[in-house]
Amino acid sequence: HDGMPPFHAGVSTVKGEKRALFSSNEEDETKSRKKSPKKKDRSGEEMSGTQGGQQDGCDVVGNDMERLDGTTEGQHVGKVLELLCGLGAAYKYLCQFRSQDALELFRELPPEQINTGWVQHQIGKAYFEMTDYQQAHRALQQMQKVEPHRIKGLDILSTTLWQLKKEVELSDLAQQVVDFDRMAPEAWFVVGNCFSLQKEHETAITFFRRAIQLNPSYTYAHTLCGHEYTSNEDFEKAISCYRDAIRVDCRHYNAWYGLGAIYFRQEKFDLAEYHFQRALDINSQSSVLHCHLGMAQHQNGKTMEALDTLAGAFRLDPRNPQAHYQRATIFMTLDRPEDALSELEKVRSAAPKEASVHFNMGKVHKRLGQPAKAMRCFLTALDLDPKDNNLIKAAMDRLDEPDVEEEVSVF
């Protein structure tokens, strides 16, 4: 892709490409007509495109019909070229993770082309990369509707269902795809996602391994296998899976992210920052990756860089609650509790049932000298997550003690 001239979103560019192709074709045809000698019959007389004995009027009609057929054919070829240029430009944007630009070009396709399995697959993939899982689900369902036996794209559909926590629908999809083709790696990938959603990580790993056995170059299966090992805290095997994914496709940013997440948990923040940055270099449109890079930069003492990175996350997705949460963490470090509270209130609006948000708001209110509000936040957190009652009760017991500077807990 690097050696190609950049496409610009819009039909005008596609039509411009088409006109350039047509003009070169017409010039070539004109040159070939000038160079090619006229055929002669056995008597040596020139033939005019029909049999030598026909009248001049028939010759004229034959030539007119030939020109008419050429014009009609050119129109059909033009439509095909315009369609291919549009599809190519949209697919290029998708490979560059410019999902919004890709969607704009896909929407400009004729209705009969939009309503095909391949296009709906790509539209679903674009929404998936934008973390708009509801829209991705709708597009991939339409893909199944127009091509009921399509295997390609079911891996993304199953991951979308995993994100939406649609356990019954995912189980039904797994049964369907295995019944249809047991030798398709996507079938066992879907089954792996099904068991992953049920927290049966070892079983999920078995089925992801089966998918890899059927297709050793199945990058996404390597990555999700790494995610399952990470869930089991088997970091060595997880790192091996992520490296296998990168070995197959060095632009698979999910594997770079997975390595960064492991190193962050191991408090190897330099390595975490490096791997998050590699992932972001590949997919610069991901607000989530900006958040994780900002977290690593903050832990490495690069506070201002972290704030700039999180500002980039806001530009891409102003509603991202994780970016607000990380900014609150940094503001508490900078002893700016008012700013931290403002950010946490935005997170609470997006995730009102997240106990950790209320707990950390209580800590901020305590820092601000507002014990009554702090107690209210701690009680709300205790109602939402009774399992963490020891931590919350300890904070409540220390409510009257002098405040000790502490950061907001990791989200």
C-alpha positions in Angstrom: 0.0 0.0 0.0 2.9 2.4 0.8 3.9 2.8 -2.9 0.3 3.7 -4.1 -0.9 7.3 -4.4 -3.4 8.2 -1.6 -7.1 7.8 -2.2 -9.4 10.6 -1.1 -12.8 9.7 0.1 -15.6 10.5 -2.3 -17.0 9.4 -5.6 -15.2 12.2 -7.5 -11.9 10.5 -6.9 -13.2 7.2 -8.1 -14.7 8.8 -11.2 -11.5 10.6 -11.8 -9.6 7.3 -11.7 -12.2 5.8 -14.1 -11.8 8.7 -16.5 -8.1 8.3 -16.5 -8.5 4.6 -17.3 -10.9 5.3 -20.1 -8.8 8.0 -21.7 -5.8 5.7 -21.8 -7.9 2.9 -23.3 -9.4 5.2 -25.9 -5.9 6.5 -26.9 -4.6 2.9 -27.2 -7.6 1.9 -29.4 -7.1 4.9 -31.7 -3.4 4.1 -32.1 -4.1 0.5 -32.8 -6.7 1.4 -35.4 -4.2 3.7 -37.2 -1.4 1.1 -37.2 -3.5 -2.0 -38.2 -3.7 -2.4 -42.1 -7.0 -3.1 -43.7 -7.6 -6.7 -44.7 -7.7 -7.6 -48.4 -9.7 -10.3 -50.1 -8.2 -12.9 -52.4 -8.4 -10.5 -55.4 -6.3 -8.0 -53.6 -9.2 -5.5 -53.0 -9.6 -3.9 -49.6 -12.4 -5.2 -47.4 -14.5 -2.8 -45.3 -15.5 -5.0 -42.3 -18.1 -7.0 -44.3 -17.9 -9.5 -47.2 -16.5 -8.0 -50.4 -19.7 -8.5 -52.4 -22.0 -6.5 -50.1 -23.4 -3.0 -50.9 -22.0 0.2 -49.4 -25.2 0.8 -47.4 -24.8 -2.5 -45.6 -21.2 -1.5 -44.9 -22.4 1.7 -43.2 -25.0 -0.1 -41.1 -22.5 -2.7 -40.0 -20.0 0.0 -38.9 -22.7 1.9 -37.0 -23.8 -1.2 -35.2 -20.1 -1.9 -34.3 -19.7 1.6 -32.9 -23.0 1.2 -30.9 -21.9 -2.1 -29.5 -18.5 -0.6 -28.5 -20.2 2.3 -26.7 -22.5 0.0 -24.7 -19.7 -2.2 -23.8 -17.6 0.8 -22.7 -20.5 1.9 -20.4 -20.6 -1.5 -18.8 -16.8 -1.6 -18.4 -16.9 1.9 -16.9 -19.5 0.8 -14.3 -17.4 -2.2 -13.4 -14.2 -0.1 -13.1 -16.0 2.5 -11.0 -17.3 -0.2 -8.7 -13.9 -1.8 -8.3 -12.2 1.6 -7.7 -14.8 2.3 -4.9 -14.4 -1.1 -3.3 -10.6 -0.9 -3.5 -10.4 2.6 -2.0 -12.8 1.5 0.9 -10.8 -1.7 1.5 -7.6 0.3 1.6 -9.0 2.6 4.2 -10.1 -0.4 6.2 -6.6 -1.9 6.1 -5.3 1.5 7.4 -7.8 1.4 10.2 -9.5 4.5 8.9 -12.9 2.9 9.5 -15.0 6.1 9.2 -13.5 6.9 5.8 -14.1 3.3 4.7 -17.7 3.4 5.8 -18.3 6.6 3.8 -17.1 4.9 0.6 -19.1 1.7 1.3 -22.3 3.8 1.7 -21.8 5.3 -1.7 -22.0 1.9 -3.4 -25.1 0.9 -5.3 -27.8 -0.8 -3.1 -27.3 -4.1 -4.9 -23.6 -4.1 -4.0 -24.1 -2.9 -0.4 -26.5 -5.9 0.2 -23.8 -8.5 -0.4 -22.0 -10.7 2.1 -18.6 -9.4 1.4 -19.5 -5.7 1.7 -21.6 -6.3 4.9 -18.6 -8.2 6.3 -16.4 -5.2 5.7 -18.9 -2.8 7.1 -19.2 -5.0 10.3 -15.5 -5.1 10.6 -15.3 -1.3 10.3 -17.8 -0.8 13.1 -16.0 -3.5 15.1 -12.7 -1.6 14.9 -14.6 1.5 16.0 -15.9 -0.5 19.1 -19.4 0.2 17.9 -20.5 -3.4 18.6 -24.3 -2.8 18.1 -23.8 -1.5 14.6 -21.2 -4.3 13.9 -23.7 -6.9 15.1 -26.4 -5.5 12.7 -24.1 -5.5 9.7 -22.8 -9.0 10.4 -26.3 -10.3 10.9 -27.2 -8.9 7.5 -24.1 -10.7 6.1 -25.5 -13.9 7.4 -29.0 -13.1 6.0 -27.8 -12.5 2.4 -25.2 -15.4 2.6 -26.4 -17.9 5.1 -23.5 -20.3 4.5 -20.7 -17.7 4.5 -17.9 -18.7 6.9 -15.7 -15.6 6.5 -16.6 -13.0 9.0 -18.1 -15.3 11.6 -15.0 -14.9 13.8 -15.7 -11.2 14.0 -19.4 -11.8 14.6 -18.6 -14.2 17.5 -16.2 -11.7 19.1 -18.9 -9.0 18.7 -21.4 -11.3 20.5 -18.7 -11.9 23.2 -18.4 -8.1 23.7 -22.2 -7.7 23.9 -22.4 -10.7 26.3 -25.0 -12.4 24.2 -24.3 -15.9 25.5 -27.4 -17.7 24.0 -26.9 -16.2 20.6 -23.2 -17.1 20.6 -23.9 -20.7 21.6 -26.4 -21.0 18.8 -23.9 -19.6 16.3 -21.3 -22.1 17.5 -23.6 -25.0 17.0 -24.6 -23.8 13.5 -21.1 -23.3 12.2 -19.8 -26.6 13.5 -22.7 -28.4 11.9 -22.0 -26.7 8.6 -18.2 -27.2 8.3 -16.2 -28.9 11.0 -13.0 -28.4 9.0 -13.3 -24.6 8.9 -10.9 -22.9 11.4 -13.5 -20.2 11.9 -15.9 -22.9 13.3 -13.6 -23.8 16.2 -12.7 -20.1 16.7 -16.4 -19.4 17.3 -16.7 -22.3 19.7 -13.6 -21.0 21.6 -15.3 -17.6 22.0 -18.4 -19.4 23.3 -16.5 -21.1 26.1 -14.5 -17.9 26.8 -17.7 -16.0 27.5 -18.6 -18.7 30.0 -15.2 -18.2 31.7 -14.1 -21.8 30.8 -10.6 -20.6 29.7 -8.9 -24.0 29.4 -11.7 -25.3 27.1 -11.5 -22.1 25.1 -7.8 -22.5 24.6 -8.3 -26.1 23.4 -10.7 -24.9 20.6 -8.5 -21.9 19.6 -5.6 -24.4 19.3 -7.8 -26.5 17.1 -8.4 -23.5 14.8 -4.7 -22.8 14.7 -4.1 -26.5 13.8 -6.4 -26.2 10.8 -4.8 -22.8 9.8 -1.4 -22.1 11.4 -1.6 -18.5 9.8 -4.8 -17.7 11.7 -3.5 -14.6 13.4 -6.6 -13.7 15.4 -6.8 -17.2 16.9 -3.2 -16.9 18.1 -4.1 -13.6 19.8 -7.3 -14.8 21.5 -5.4 -17.8 22.7 -3.0 -15.4 24.3 -5.9 -13.5 25.9 -7.2 -16.8 27.5 -3.7 -17.5 28.9 -3.6 -14.0 30.3 -7.0 -14.6 32.0 -5.4 -17.7 33.6 -2.3 -15.5 34.5 -0.1 -17.9 32.5 1.9 -15.0 31.1 4.7 -17.0 29.5 2.4 -18.9 27.3 0.4 -15.8 26.6 3.5 -14.0 25.4 4.4 -16.9 23.2 1.0 -16.8 21.6 1.2 -13.0 21.0 4.6 -13.4 19.4 3.3 -16.2 17.2 0.6 -13.8 16.0 3.1 -11.0 15.3 5.3 -13.5 13.4 2.4 -14.3 11.1 1.3 -10.7 10.7 3.5 -7.9 12.2 0.6 -5.4 11.7 -1.7 -7.3 14.0 -2.0 -4.5 16.6 -4.1 -6.6 19.0 -1.0 -8.8 19.7 1.2 -5.8 20.3 -1.5 -4.5 22.7 -1.6 -7.9 24.5 2.1 -7.9 25.1 1.9 -4.3 26.4 -0.9 -5.3 28.8 1.1 -8.2 30.2 4.2 -6.0 30.8 2.0 -3.4 32.4 0.6 -6.0 34.9 4.2 -7.1 35.6 5.1 -3.4 36.2 7.6 -3.4 33.4 6.3 0.0 32.3 9.1 0.7 29.8 8.3 -2.4 27.9 4.6 -1.8 28.2 4.9 1.7 26.8 7.0 0.4 23.9 4.4 -2.3 22.9 1.5 0.1 23.3 3.2 2.6 21.1 3.8 -0.1 18.4 0.1 -1.0 18.5 -0.8 2.7 18.2 1.6 3.2 15.3 -0.4 0.5 13.4 -3.9 1.7 14.5 -3.7 5.4 15.3 -7.5 5.7 15.3 -8.0 3.6 18.5 -9.1 5.7 21.5 -8.5 2.6 23.7 -4.9 2.3 22.7 -4.3 6.0 23.5 -5.7 5.3 27.0 -3.3 2.4 27.6 -0.3 4.3 26.3 -1.2 7.2 28.5 -1.4 4.9 31.5 2.1 3.5 30.7 3.5 7.0 30.2 2.1 8.1 33.5 3.7 5.2 35.3 7.0 6.1 33.6 6.9 9.6 35.1 5.9 11.2 31.8 2.9 13.0 33.2 2.5 15.8 30.6 3.0 13.3 27.7 0.3 11.1 29.3 -2.1 14.1 29.4 -1.4 14.8 25.7 -2.0 11.2 24.8 -5.3 11.1 26.7 -6.3 14.3 24.9 -5.8 12.3 21.7 -8.2 9.7 23.0 -10.8 12.4 23.6 -10.4 13.7 20.1 -11.1 10.2 18.7 -14.0 9.3 21.1 -15.2 12.1 23.4 -17.4 9.6 25.3 -14.6 7.3 26.3 -15.0 6.7 30.0 -11.6 5.1 30.5 -9.8 8.3 29.2 -11.7 10.4 31.9 -10.8 7.8 34.5 -7.1 7.9 33.6 -7.1 11.7 33.7 -8.6 11.6 37.2 -5.7 9.3 38.2 -3.2 11.9 36.9 -4.9 14.8 38.5 -4.8 13.1 41.9 -1.1 12.7 41.4 -0.7 16.4 40.6 -2.8 17.2 43.7 -5.7 18.6 41.7 -8.6 16.9 43.4 -11.3 19.2 41.9 -10.2 18.3 38.4 -10.1 14.6 39.4 -13.7 14.8 40.8 -14.9 16.5 37.6 -13.5 13.6 35.5 -14.9 10.9 37.8 -18.4 12.5 37.6 -18.2 12.0 33.8 -17.2 8.4 34.3 -20.1 7.9 36.7 -22.5 9.2 34.1 -21.2 6.6 31.6 -20.9 3.7 34.1 -23.3 4.4 37.0 -23.0 0.9 38.4 -19.2 0.7 38.4 -18.3 0.3 42.1 -14.7 1.4 41.7 -15.8 4.8 40.3 -17.9 5.5 43.5 -15.1 4.2 45.7 -12.6 6.6 44.1 -15.0 9.5 44.2 -15.2 8.9 48.0 -11.4 9.1 48.2 -11.4 12.4 46.3 -14.2 13.8 48.5 -12.1 12.8 51.5 -9.1 14.7 50.1 -11.4 17.7 49.6 -12.4 17.6 53.3 -16.0 16.4 52.5 -16.5 13.4 54.8 -20.3 13.2 54.4 -20.1 13.0 50.6 -17.2 10.6 50.9 -19.3 8.3 53.2 -22.2 8.4 50.7 -19.9 7.3 47.8 -18.3 4.5 49.9 -21.8 3.2 50.8 -22.9 3.2 47.2 -19.7 1.3 46.2 -20.4 -1.2 49.0 -23.9 -1.8 47.7 -22.7 -2.3 44.1 -19.8 -4.6 45.0 -20.2 -6.4 48.3 -17.2 -8.7 47.5 -14.8 -5.8 48.0 -16.3 -4.9 51.4 -13.0 -5.2 53.3 -11.3 -2.5 51.2 -14.3 -0.2 51.3 -14.9 -0.7 55.0 -11.2 0.0 55.7 -11.6 3.3 53.8 -14.8 4.1 55.8 -13.0 3.4 59.1 -10.2 5.8 58.2 -12.6 8.5 57.1 -11.9 10.7 60.2 -8.1 10.2 60.0 -5.9 12.8 58.3 -5.9 12.3 54.5 -2.9 10.4 53.1 -2.0 11.3 49.5 -3.0 8.3 47.3 -3.8 7.8 43.7 -7.1 6.8 42.3 -7.2 3.0 41.9 -6.5 1.5 38.5 -9.7 1.2 36.4 
